[in-house]
Amino acid sequence: MDVTFMEAVNTWAEGGNAPVGRSGHRIHCTDSFLYTVGGYNPHHGPLKEVWRLNLSTGQWERLSCPATTPEASISHSLASSGEDLLMMGGTSVPFGSHLSSDVMACDKQNGDWCTLPTSGPPPPALYGQAVRRAGEHLYVVGGTSGFHFSLHAHVLHLPSLTWTRLADEDAPSKDGESLGRYRTEIGVAAGRVVVVGGASAFTVFPLDQLPVLSLGSGKWEMQWTKPDPAVQAYPSPRRCHAAVQTNNELFVLGGTDGEEVFSDVWRLDLLSLSWTRVVLTLPTPLYFHDAALTKNGCLYVYGGLSSVGSDQRSEAVFRAQLQAPPLLEAAWGAFTVNCPPLLSPGQTPSSMDLLAAGVPRNMVKRLARLPKRRNNL
């Protein structure tokens, strides 16, 4: 699907109680909601909270408040398992002052947090790690303590909550330099983990040659990628970019090299390591943002900064359909856009009215709202 347009999502919240712009957060999408966990705003400090955005109505609701959200809520890793959001690593302010190696779970329905009882050797307490779920496994790579930059690689087997170390830290090197990094992204396919970009204290890593970890041997290898033949180029070196994976393709969005902030989007074939410059671009340059995909291939981007060193954080949500949705999803999208009461506070039709009008029950469930006690946290 040749997508060139990324649209802004109109959002609202009752009483104007919407999340402030943020960076260093992480997001996850289901077909019904976008969840955003943590982050930082220089005018508000660490944002110890969880919000969810109803993707049908555009309504923001707060799911978890500062009193209950874990302390290390900046540059953490986020994934999903069943009805829980899983948060690992992260820091607070000052950066590196508070670190955690726990796996924290947030219930998507009520916002309650708990620490999961994992076994095996966990990743070290770091922030800025990359995470990718593949089947029943959660892969975690890289991160920093604020002083040391790592390329630790661990995997969590979700059914047993057992950690396994995949390789020794910082195994690969280039010209004698350690390739430890933070704010990288990873893709997982064909029995290997591919590490894309990131930075150490003095280096923003290029994307023409990437560290690749074989899951069979536990060995790292530096591998050359193939440039896009149409533009005869690789993506620029970058950190603090966002990435989503669909099948064996990793889409890399935005980021910065420390001077320029990017709005470009690239696709990496994880099997051939071939780059393609995608016609789609971000509506504005962004870094320290995040991106997520719904099961039906709709890409969402939220938050971040547009210029290096700015004290302004974006509160915008953007979306683009990366692949053609099923007919029911396309019909639901048209219905929500063309049914103004769904997008207005206090005017949403009742579930009985929608069911009587022939709206499928599983779609009506997407309009569910949090109980008032949660919404008013």
DRENTI-159311 format. One record per residue (C-alpha): x, y, z; residue in one letter; residue number from 1. Coordinates in steps of 0.02 Angstrom, whole numbers, plus 32768, in hexadecimal, padded with zeros to 4 digits. Example, Ala and Ser with C-alpha at 12.3 -4.5 7.8 and 13.67 -1.06 7.14 Angstrom:
R    px    py    pz  r    k
R  8267  7F1F  8186  A    1
R  82AC  7FCB  8165  S    2
END
This chain:
R    px    py    pz  r    k
R  8000  8000  8000  M    1
R  8051  80A2  7FC4  D    2
R  802D  811D  8051  V    3
R  8065  81D2  8042  T    4
R  7FF6  8229  80BF  F    5
R  7FFF  8229  817C  M    6
R  7F6B  8283  81CA  E    7
R  7F5B  82D9  8272  A    8
R  7EDF  8287  82E8  V    9
R  7E61  82FC  833A  N   10
R  7E63  82D8  83F5  T   11
R  7E02  831C  8489  W   12
R  7DE9  82FE  8542  A   13
R  7D5E  8329  85BC  E   14
R  7D82  83CA  8618  G   15
R  7E1C  83E6  85AE  G   16
R  7E78  8365  8617  N   17
R  7EE8  8324  858B  A   18
R  7F9D  82E8  8596  P   19
R  8023  836D  857F  V   20
R  80A4  835B  84F5  G   21
R  8130  82E1  851F  R   22
R  81D0  828C  84EB  S   23
R  8224  81EE  852A  G   24
R  817B  8197  8538  H   25
R  8145  80F4  84E7  R   26
R  80A2  80C6  8491  I   27
R  8042  8028  8467  H   28
R  7FA8  8012  83FA  C   29
R  7F19  7F97  83F9  T   30
R  7E8C  7FA3  837B  D   31
R  7E2B  800D  83F8  S   32
R  7EAA  8077  8457  F   33
R  7F53  80CB  8451  L   34
R  7FAA  80BE  84FB  Y   35
R  8037  8135  852B  T   36
R  80A3  8114  85C4  V   37
R  8114  8191  861B  G   38
R  8183  8211  85C9  G   39
R  81CB  82BC  85F1  Y   40
R  819A  8372  85DA  N   41
R  8215  83F8  8614  P   42
R  8185  8463  8656  H   43
R  8134  83D3  86B5  H   44
R  81C6  835E  86DD  G   45
R  81B7  82A0  86D7  P   46
R  810A  826A  869D  L   47
R  80E1  81D6  870C  K   48
R  803B  81AA  86BC  E   49
R  7FE3  813E  863C  V   50
R  7F64  8182  85C1  W   51
R  7EFB  812C  853F  R   52
R  7EB5  8178  84A0  L   53
R  7E14  812F  8459  N   54
R  7E40  8116  83A2  L   55
R  7D89  811F  836E  S   56
R  7D55  81BE  83C9  T   57
R  7DFC  8217  83E6  G   58
R  7DDA  8226  84A1  Q   59
R  7E6B  8225  851C  W   60
R  7E52  81D5  85C8  E   61
R  7ED3  81C2  8653  R   62
R  7EEA  810D  8687  L   63
R  7F72  811B  870C  S   64
R  7FA6  81AF  8778  C   65
R  804F  81E7  87BF  P   66
R  802B  8198  8868  A   67
R  8027  80E8  881F  T   68
R  8093  80EF  8782  T   69
R  8147  80AD  8793  P   70
R  81D0  812C  87B4  E   71
R  823D  80FE  871D  A   72
R  81C3  8140  869C  S   73
R  823B  8194  8620  I   74
R  8290  8139  858F  S   75
R  824F  8092  85CA  H   76
R  821E  7FFF  855A  S   77
R  8168  7FD2  853C  L   78
R  8112  7F39  84F8  A   79
R  806B  7EE1  850C  S   80
R  8038  7E35  8548  S   81
R  7F80  7E08  8553  G   82
R  7F25  7E8B  85BB  E   83
R  7FC6  7ED9  85FD  D   84
R  8040  7F5C  85C6  L   85
R  80F1  7F26  85F3  L   86
R  816F  7FAC  8625  M   87
R  8229  7F88  863A  M   88
R  82C0  7FF3  8662  G   89
R  82B1  80AF  865E  G   90
R  82ED  813F  86C9  T   91
R  82B1  81DD  871E  S   92
R  82FB  828B  8738  V   93
R  838D  82A9  8744  P   94
R  83A4  822C  86B5  F   95
R  83FB  8190  86F5  G   96
R  83D1  81B7  87AA  S   97
R  834B  8132  87B7  H   98
R  835C  808E  8757  L   99
R  82F9  7FED  875B  S  100
R  830A  7F3C  8718  S  101
R  825A  7F08  874C  D  102
R  81D0  7EDB  86D3  V  103
R  8138  7F40  8705  M  104
R  808A  7F16  86C5  A  105
R  7FFB  7F92  86B1  C  106
R  7F4B  7F4E  869C  D  107
R  7F00  7F9C  85FF  K  108
R  7E52  7F9B  864B  Q  109
R  7E6D  7FEB  86F6  N  110
R  7F1E  8033  86F6  G  111
R  7F5A  7FCA  8789  D  112
R  8016  7FA9  878F  W  113
R  8075  7F13  87D2  C  114
R  8125  7ECA  87C7  T  115
R  812E  7E25  8768  L  116
R  818D  7D96  87BB  P  117
R  820F  7D6F  8736  T  118
R  829C  7CF0  8742  S  119
R  8343  7CDE  86EB  G  120
R  83C9  7D64  86CE  P  121
R  836D  7E08  86A7  P  122
R  83B2  7E97  863F  P  123
R  8416  7F14  86A7  P  124
R  83BE  7FAD  86ED  A  125
R  83CC  8026  865B  L  126
R  8364  80A0  85F6  Y  127
R  834F  80BD  853C  G  128
R  8348  8004  850F  Q  129
R  82F6  7FC3  8470  A  130
R  826E  7F40  847D  V  131
R  8212  7ED4  83FF  R  132
R  8192  7E4B  841B  R  133
R  8197  7DB3  83A9  A  134
R  8118  7D2B  83D3  G  135
R  812B  7CF7  8488  E  136
R  81D3  7D4F  849C  H  137
R  8204  7DFF  84C9  L  138
R  82B0  7E38  848E  Y  139
R  830B  7EC5  84E8  V  140
R  83AF  7F10  84A8  V  141
R  8422  7F9E  84DA  G  142
R  8409  802E  8552  G  143
R  8471  809E  85C2  T  144
R  848B  80C3  8679  S  145
R  84AF  8177  864A  G  146
R  856A  8152  8646  F  147
R  8582  80A6  85F9  H  148
R  8531  8075  8553  F  149
R  8506  7FBF  853A  S  150
R  84D4  7F43  84B6  L  151
R  8490  7EC3  8530  H  152
R  8413  7E4E  84DD  A  153
R  8391  7DEF  8541  H  154
R  82ED  7D97  851B  V  155
R  8257  7D7F  858D  L  156
R  81ED  7CE4  856F  H  157
R  8141  7D2A  8597  L  158
R  80E1  7C8C  85CA  P  159
R  8165  7C5D  864C  S  160
R  81A7  7D0E  866E  L  161
R  8258  7CCA  865E  T  162
R  82EA  7D37  8627  W  163
R  8378  7CF2  85BD  T  164
R  8417  7D4F  8590  R  165
R  8432  7D43  84D5  L  166
R  84E2  7D87  84C6  A  167
R  856A  7DDB  852A  D  168
R  8560  7E97  852E  E  169
R  85BB  7F00  84AF  D  170
R  85F6  7E67  8450  A  171
R  8607  7EBB  83A6  P  172
R  867D  7F4B  838A  S  173
R  86AD  7FB7  82F7  K  174
R  875D  7FF8  82E4  D  175
R  877A  7FCA  8399  G  176
R  86E7  8034  83D5  E  177
R  865D  7FE8  8440  S  178
R  85B3  7FE8  83EB  L  179
R  8550  7FFB  848C  G  180
R  84C0  8074  8474  R  181
R  841A  80B8  84B1  Y  182
R  837C  80F5  8458  R  183
R  8396  8077  83CD  T  184
R  830E  800C  837C  E  185
R  830D  7F53  8351  I  186
R  82B8  7EDC  82DA  G  187
R  82A7  7E20  82F5  V  188
R  8298  7DA7  8263  A  189
R  82E1  7D06  821E  A  190
R  8336  7CD7  82C1  G  191
R  8395  7D79  82DA  R  192
R  8389  7E24  832B  V  193
R  83B8  7EBA  82C0  V  194
R  83ED  7F5A  831B  V  195
R  83C8  7FFF  82C2  V  196
R  841A  80A3  82F4  G  197
R  842A  80E9  83A3  G  198
R  84B4  814A  83F9  A  199
R  853D  8143  847B  S  200
R  8584  81D9  84D5  A  201
R  85E5  8214  843C  F  202
R  85A4  81B0  83A7  T  203
R  8501  81AB  8348  V  204
R  8508  8104  82EE  F  205
R  84F4  80F4  8232  P  206
R  8472  8087  81DD  L  207
R  84DA  8046  814D  D  208
R  8528  7FC0  81BC  Q  209
R  84C4  7F71  824A  L  210
R  84E7  7EFC  82DD  P  211
R  848A  7E59  82C1  V  212
R  8477  7DD5  8349  L  213
R  845C  7D1F  8318  S  214
R  83E1  7CD2  8392  L  215
R  8424  7C26  8368  G  216
R  84DB  7C45  838D  S  217
R  84CD  7CDA  8403  G  218
R  8552  7D30  8399  K  219
R  8554  7DE4  835E  W  220
R  858A  7E14  82AF  E  221
R  8597  7EBC  8258  M  222
R  853A  7EB0  81B2  Q  223
R  8530  7F29  8121  W  224
R  8485  7F5F  80E6  T  225
R  844F  7F87  8034  K  226
R  8423  803A  8004  P  227
R  8381  8069  7FB0  D  228
R  83A9  8059  7EF6  P  229
R  832A  80E1  7EC9  A  230
R  8384  8168  7F2F  V  231
R  842C  810F  7F3C  Q  232
R  8437  8135  7FF5  A  233
R  8428  80F1  80A5  Y  234
R  83C9  8147  8131  P  235
R  8432  81C7  8190  S  236
R  847C  8195  8239  P  237
R  83FB  81B1  82C1  R  238
R  83C3  8196  8374  R  239
R  831E  81B2  83CE  C  240
R  82BE  8177  8335  H  241
R  8223  810A  833A  A  242
R  8205  8065  82E2  A  243
R  8179  7FE9  82C4  V  244
R  8187  7F3A  827E  Q  245
R  810A  7EE4  820D  T  246
R  8136  7E33  81D5  N  247
R  81ED  7E3B  819F  N  248
R  81F4  7EF7  8182  E  249
R  822B  7F7E  81FB  L  250
R  81ED  802F  81DE  F  251
R  8262  80B5  8227  V  252
R  8217  8160  8246  L  253
R  8270  8204  826A  G  254
R  82F9  8217  82EC  G  255
R  838F  828B  82FA  T  256
R  844B  828A  82E0  D  257
R  845E  830F  8368  G  258
R  8456  83A0  82EF  E  259
R  83CC  837C  8272  E  260
R  8321  8333  829C  V  261
R  82D9  82C0  8218  F  262
R  822A  82A8  81D1  S  263
R  8256  821C  8159  D  264
R  8216  8169  815F  V  265
R  827B  80D2  8126  W  266
R  8250  801A  8116  R  267
R  82D2  7F95  813D  L  268
R  82B9  7EE5  80FA  D  269
R  82F6  7E7F  818E  L  270
R  831E  7DE8  8121  L  271
R  8385  7E3C  8098  S  272
R  83B8  7ED6  80FF  L  273
R  8380  7F44  806D  S  274
R  8349  7FF8  808B  W  275
R  82B9  804F  8032  T  276
R  8290  8108  8047  R  277
R  81D4  810E  8064  V  278
R  816D  8197  8013  V  279
R  8115  81B3  80B9  L  280
R  8162  823A  8127  T  281
R  813B  827A  81D4  L  282
R  80D5  831D  81CF  P  283
R  8161  836D  8236  T  284
R  8212  8336  8262  P  285
R  8212  82D4  8306  L  286
R  8285  827C  8380  Y  287
R  8266  8231  842C  F  288
R  81B7  820A  83E7  H  289
R  816D  815C  83DC  D  290
R  8108  80F6  835F  A  291
R  8098  805D  8363  A  292
R  802E  7FF4  82EE  L  293
R  7F7F  7FB0  8302  T  294
R  7F60  7EFC  82CD  K  295
R  7F0E  7F40  8231  N  296
R  7FA7  7F9F  81F8  G  297
R  7F7E  8050  8230  C  298
R  801B  80AD  8265  L  299
R  8010  812B  82F5  Y  300
R  8096  81A9  8329  V  301
R  808D  8210  83C9  Y  302
R  80F6  8293  8422  G  303
R  81AC  82C4  8410  G  304
R  8214  835E  83E7  L  305
R  8225  83B8  8341  S  306
R  82C9  8413  835F  S  307
R  8367  83E6  83C0  V  308
R  8369  842C  8470  G  309
R  82B8  8472  8468  S  310
R  8253  8480  8509  D  311
R  81B3  8460  84A6  Q  312
R  8168  83B2  849D  R  313
R  80E9  837A  841B  S  314
R  803C  8344  8451  E  315
R  8007  8317  839F  A  316
R  7FCE  826B  8368  V  317
R  7FE6  8239  82B2  F  318
R  7FAE  819F  8253  R  319
R  7FC0  8149  81AB  A  320
R  7F7D  80A4  8168  Q  321
R  8015  803A  8138  L  322
R  7FAD  7FAF  80EF  Q  323
R  7EFB  7FA0  80AE  A  324
R  7E87  7F7F  8143  P  325
R  7DFF  7EF9  8144  P  326
R  7D58  7F36  8100  L  327
R  7D0A  7F3E  81AF  L  328
R  7D99  7FAD  81ED  E  329
R  7D88  8020  8157  A  330
R  7CCC  802D  8173  A  331
R  7CE4  8051  822D  W  332
R  7D63  80D9  8206  G  333
R  7CEA  812C  818D  A  334
R  7C5D  811D  820C  F  335
R  7CBE  816E  829A  T  336
R  7CFB  81FD  822D  V  337
R  7C4C  8221  81EA  N  338
R  7BED  820D  828D  C  339
R  7C10  82B2  82E9  P  340
R  7BBA  827F  838E  P  341
R  7C41  81FB  83A6  L  342
R  7CC5  8283  83AA  L  343
R  7C6D  82FE  841D  S  344
R  7C6E  82FF  84DC  P  345
R  7BCD  82C2  8529  G  346
R  7B77  8298  8484  Q  347
R  7BAD  81E4  8464  T  348
R  7B16  8178  8437  P  349
R  7AEF  80EB  84B0  S  350
R  7B2A  803B  848D  S  351
R  7A76  8003  8478  M  352
R  7A58  8089  83F4  D  353
R  7AF2  8055  8393  L  354
R  7AC8  7F9B  839D  L  355
R  7A16  7FBF  8365  A  356
R  7A5E  801E  82D1  A  357
R  7ABD  7F83  829D  G  358
R  7B6C  7FAF  82DC  V  359
R  7BCA  7F0D  8305  P  360
R  7BDC  7EEE  83C0  R  361
R  7C9A  7EDE  83B9  N  362
R  7CA2  7F8C  836C  M  363
R  7C2D  7FD7  83ED  V  364
R  7CA3  7F96  8473  K  365
R  7D2A  8009  842E  R  366
R  7CC7  809E  846E  L  367
R  7CD8  8066  8524  A  368
R  7D11  80EA  85A0  R  369
R  7D69  80DB  8646  L  370
R  7D06  80E6  86E7  P  371
R  7CFF  8198  872A  K  372
R  7D74  8172  87BB  R  373
R  7DFC  8144  8740  R  374
R  7DDA  81D1  86C8  N  375
R  7DEA  824F  8756  N  376
R  7E8E  820E  879E  L  377
END
